[in-house]
Amino acid sequence: MTATLILQSGKSGSVRRRHPWIFAGSVATLKGRARSGDTVIVEDEHGVAMGRAAWSPASKIRARVWTFDPTEIIDHAFFKRRVAQAVARRAGWKALRGEQSEPAGERLIHGEADGLPGVIADRYGDTVVLQLTSAGADAWREAIVAGIVQATGCQQIYERSDSEVRKLEGLEPVTGWMAGKGLNEAPTETFPQIDEHGVRFGVDVAGGHKTGFYLDQRDNRLMLRALAQGRRVLNCFCYTGGFSLQALAGGAASVMSIDSSGPALEQAKANLAMNPHLDASRAEWRDADVFQALRDYHKAGEKFDLIVLDPPKFAPSAAHADQAARAYKDINLFGFKLLAPGGLLMTYSCSGGIGIELFQKIVASAASDAGRDARILRRLMASSDHPIGLAAPEGEYLKGLLVEAA
């Protein structure tokens, strides 16, 4: 017997607007029994059925809606259908990406925006890396994997369900092979390569950040490539060199790349070696704390024509916004101080707790304190394979600005 989640009086509005999250404070009661990850029927205070959701008793987000059609059955066929739809719609977005064929690196499933809350799937060649971050997604892992294999033909699926978000769902971290020949291999032996607009990268699916690579910045890296000709580029928080190598491909005069992770820098160097058509003599790699490095460059009187600030998540939630704002202000302040006249700053935040309006205010304050007149040339966001549900704007985690400093 399927349990029923009954909403508090006056708390059904967000569900009617098709927002998939139901917070604990909106729940009046649960009629019947449900384990973590089980499907429950969602009803308003009048007993009107509104959809079906995954129950998560340990989380502040007490349920995540699978479907707003209360008659739709949540079973293996449902997940195979949703996965197939997510994969198919990417093929229809090729024109948005300026690509004629499937990219070797692509996000196939983007959680709530694809009607699969808590499911992230990234494709790297013939390997798919899967993250399951919610109780409902975790409960349906076998159906999701089967759907991915059926929709893509990829036989190798590696699980990276090791994000901190799982703890909020009462879930332990899980990593390892879910399907394919990798089941009998050590994780580090599978290291797929992708081609991004003629530049090759290796992806550490087992130990890299997120699922191994920042696919969300693909379009922005291409933009940087178009802007890099003849410029002296500084890439901060460079990770495995995504922006750096595209800057070299665009004809940058020089590229200084900084990260505090030695292994990431070694992979960046290996990525550069995979691209003999790029001029390695124009690239320099520095293992250092970015905050201190920016101060060192300022003290030395260095100037750069194009600076990329793509830091890690400073504010995982709104509760960390104040502390994160200070960190964003700091790096952007020195970014403006290091820009040559007419220089360009590509600055980003991937913190969900920092909205675009607040981020713009932080960058504007940094420019003012640096004594620089500046203008926004373009607002930047994740590539089109990371869509944002109109009813769930919280999905817009990556925001950025392309700024010109006078």
Residue pairs with C-beta under 8 A, 6 or more apart in sequence:
1 32
2 32
2 39
2 40
2 41
3 30
3 31
3 32
3 33
3 34
3 38
3 40
3 41
3 55
4 30
4 31
4 32
4 40
4 41
4 42
4 43
5 22
5 27
5 30
5 31
5 40
5 41
5 42
5 43
5 53
5 55
5 62
5 63
6 27
6 28
6 29
6 30
6 31
6 43
6 44
6 45
6 47
7 15
7 22
7 26
7 27
7 28
7 42
7 43
7 44
7 45
7 50
8 25
8 26
8 27
8 28
8 45
9 28
9 45
10 45
11 25
11 26
11 28
11 45
12 44
12 45
12 50
14 21
14 22
14 26
15 22
15 42
15 44
15 50
15 51
15 65
15 68
16 50
17 391
18 68
18 391
19 391
19 392
20 53
20 64
20 65
20 112
20 117
20 389
20 391
20 392
21 61
21 63
21 64
21 65
21 117
21 392
22 42
22 53
22 61
22 62
22 63
22 64
22 65
23 60
23 61
23 62
24 59
24 60
24 61
24 62
26 62
27 62
27 63
28 45
30 40
30 55
32 40
34 40
34 55
34 57
35 55
36 55
36 56
36 57
36 58
36 135
36 139
36 169
36 170
37 54
37 55
37 56
37 135
37 136
37 138
37 139
37 140
38 54
38 55
38 139
39 52
39 53
39 54
39 55
39 66
39 74
39 136
40 52
40 53
40 54
40 55
40 63
41 49
41 51
41 52
41 70
42 49
42 50
42 51
42 52
42 53
42 63
42 65
42 70
43 49
43 50
44 50
49 70
50 68
50 70
51 65
51 66
51 67
51 68
51 69
51 70
52 65
52 66
52 67
52 69
52 70
52 72
52 74
53 63
53 64
53 65
53 66
53 136
54 63
54 64
54 66
54 117
54 118
54 134
54 135
54 136
54 137
54 139
55 62
55 63
55 135
55 136
56 62
56 63
56 64
56 134
56 135
56 136
56 169
56 170
57 170
58 135
58 168
58 169
58 170
59 134
59 135
59 168
59 169
59 170
60 168
61 134
64 112
64 117
64 118
64 134
64 136
65 117
66 72
66 74
66 78
66 115
66 117
66 136
67 74
67 78
67 115
72 78
75 143
76 142
76 143
76 146
78 143
79 116
79 140
79 143
79 144
79 146
79 147
80 143
80 146
80 147
80 150
80 151
81 147
82 114
82 115
82 116
82 147
83 108
83 109
83 116
83 121
83 144
83 147
83 148
83 150
83 151
84 147
84 150
84 151
85 114
85 115
86 108
86 109
86 110
86 114
86 115
86 116
86 121
86 151
87 108
87 109
87 148
87 151
87 152
88 151
89 114
90 102
90 106
90 107
90 108
90 385
91 102
93 384
93 385
94 100
94 101
94 102
96 384
97 103
97 218
97 219
97 383
97 384
97 385
98 222
103 194
103 195
103 196
103 218
104 123
104 124
104 125
104 193
104 194
104 195
104 196
105 122
105 123
105 124
105 125
105 194
105 196
105 201
105 203
105 213
105 215
105 218
106 122
106 123
106 215
106 385
107 120
107 121
107 122
107 123
107 215
107 216
107 383
107 385
107 386
108 121
108 122
108 123
108 128
108 148
108 151
108 152
108 385
109 116
109 119
109 120
109 121
109 148
110 120
110 385
110 386
110 387
110 395
111 117
111 118
111 119
111 120
111 133
111 395
112 389
112 392
112 395
113 386
113 387
113 388
113 389
113 392
113 395
114 387
116 137
116 144
117 134
117 136
117 137
118 132
118 133
118 134
118 135
118 136
118 137
118 138
118 169
119 130
119 131
119 132
119 133
119 134
119 137
119 144
120 130
120 131
120 133
120 211
121 128
121 129
121 130
121 131
121 144
121 148
122 128
122 129
122 210
122 211
122 212
122 213
122 215
123 129
123 152
123 154
124 192
124 193
124 194
124 203
124 205
124 212
124 213
125 192
125 193
125 194
126 154
126 155
126 156
126 192
127 154
127 156
127 157
127 158
127 180
127 182
127 190
127 192
127 205
128 148
128 152
128 154
128 156
128 157
128 158
129 157
129 158
129 159
129 160
129 205
129 211
129 212
130 144
130 145
130 148
130 157
130 158
130 159
130 160
130 161
130 178
131 159
131 160
131 161
131 163
131 210
131 211
132 138
132 141
132 144
132 159
132 161
132 174
133 161
133 163
133 165
133 166
133 169
134 169
135 169
135 170
135 171
137 144
138 161
138 166
138 169
138 171
141 178
145 157
145 178
145 179
148 154
148 157
149 155
149 157
149 179
154 180
155 179
155 180
155 181
156 177
156 179
156 180
156 181
156 182
156 190
157 177
157 178
157 179
157 180
158 175
158 176
158 177
158 178
158 182
158 187
158 190
158 205
158 206
159 174
159 175
159 176
159 177
159 178
160 175
160 205
160 206
160 210
160 211
160 212
161 171
161 173
161 174
161 175
162 173
162 174
162 175
163 173
164 316
166 172
166 173
175 187
175 206
176 187
177 183
177 185
177 187
182 189
182 190
187 205
187 206
187 207
188 204
188 206
188 207
190 205
190 206
191 202
191 203
191 204
191 205
192 202
192 203
192 205
193 200
193 201
193 202
193 203
193 274
194 200
194 201
194 203
194 213
196 218
196 221
196 242
196 246
197 222
197 225
197 246
197 249
198 249
199 245
199 246
199 249
199 275
199 278
200 271
200 274
200 275
201 213
201 240
201 241
201 242
201 245
201 271
201 274
202 240
202 267
202 270
202 271
202 274
203 212
203 213
204 212
204 240
204 267
205 211
205 212
206 212
207 263
208 240
208 267
209 239
209 264
209 312
213 240
213 242
214 239
214 242
214 310
215 383
215 385
215 386
216 350
216 382
216 383
216 386
216 398
217 242
217 243
217 310
217 348
217 382
217 383
217 398
218 383
219 382
219 383
219 384
220 243
220 346
220 348
220 380
220 383
220 400
221 242
221 243
221 246
222 246
223 346
223 378
223 380
223 402
224 243
224 246
224 247
224 250
224 306
224 308
224 346
225 246
225 247
225 249
225 250
226 250
227 250
227 306
227 344
228 246
228 247
228 248
228 249
228 250
228 251
228 252
228 306
229 250
229 251
229 252
230 251
230 252
230 253
230 305
231 247
231 252
231 253
231 304
231 305
231 306
231 344
232 252
232 253
232 254
232 256
232 303
232 304
232 305
232 306
232 340
233 244
233 247
233 252
233 253
233 254
233 255
233 256
233 304
233 305
233 306
233 307
233 308
234 255
234 256
234 258
234 297
234 304
234 306
234 307
234 308
234 338
235 241
235 243
235 244
235 247
235 255
235 256
235 257
235 258
235 307
235 308
235 310
236 258
236 290
236 293
236 294
236 307
236 308
236 309
236 310
236 311
236 331
236 335
237 258
237 259
237 290
237 309
237 310
237 311
237 312
238 244
238 257
238 258
238 259
238 264
238 265
238 268
238 285
238 308
239 259
239 261
239 264
239 268
239 310
240 264
240 267
240 268
240 271
241 257
241 267
241 268
241 269
241 271
241 272
243 308
243 310
243 346
244 255
244 257
244 268
244 272
244 283
245 268
245 271
245 272
245 275
245 278
247 255
247 306
248 255
248 272
248 278
248 279
248 282
248 283
249 275
249 278
252 282
252 306
253 282
253 305
254 282
254 283
254 284
255 282
255 283
255 284
256 284
256 286
256 304
257 265
257 268
257 283
257 284
257 285
257 286
258 286
258 288
258 290
258 293
259 265
259 268
259 286
259 287
259 290
260 287
260 288
260 289
260 290
261 287
262 287
265 285
265 287
268 285
269 285
272 278
272 280
272 283
273 280
286 293
290 311
290 331
291 327
291 330
291 331
294 331
294 334
294 335
294 338
295 334
297 334
297 338
298 334
298 337
298 338
302 338
303 338
303 339
303 340
303 343
304 338
304 339
304 340
304 343
305 339
305 340
305 342
305 343
305 344
306 343
306 344
306 345
306 346
307 335
307 338
307 339
307 343
307 344
307 345
307 346
307 347
308 346
308 347
309 331
309 332
309 335
309 345
309 346
309 347
309 348
310 346
310 348
310 350
311 327
311 328
311 331
311 348
311 349
311 350
312 350
313 350
313 351
313 352
314 320
314 323
314 324
314 327
314 328
314 349
314 351
314 354
315 321
315 323
315 324
315 325
315 349
315 351
315 352
315 353
315 354
316 351
316 352
316 353
317 352
317 353
318 353
319 353
320 351
320 353
321 351
321 353
321 354
321 358
324 349
324 351
324 353
324 354
325 354
325 358
325 362
328 349
328 354
328 359
328 362
328 363
328 366
329 362
329 365
329 366
331 347
332 345
332 347
332 362
332 363
332 366
332 367
333 366
333 369
333 370
334 370
335 345
335 347
335 366
336 345
336 366
336 367
336 370
336 372
336 374
336 405
337 370
337 372
339 345
339 372
339 405
341 405
341 406
342 404
342 405
342 406
343 404
343 405
344 377
344 402
344 403
344 404
344 405
345 374
345 401
345 402
345 403
345 404
345 405
346 380
346 400
346 401
346 402
346 403
347 363
347 400
347 401
347 403
348 380
348 398
348 399
348 400
349 359
349 398
349 399
349 400
350 397
350 398
351 397
352 394
352 397
354 362
354 399
355 399
356 379
356 396
356 399
359 399
359 401
360 376
360 401
363 401
363 403
364 374
367 373
367 374
367 403
367 405
372 405
372 406
373 405
373 406
374 403
374 404
374 405
374 406
375 403
375 404
375 406
376 401
376 402
376 403
377 402
377 403
377 404
378 401
378 402
379 399
379 400
379 401
379 402
380 398
380 399
380 400
380 401
380 402
381 396
381 398
381 399
381 400
382 396
382 397
382 398
386 398
387 395
388 395
388 396
389 395
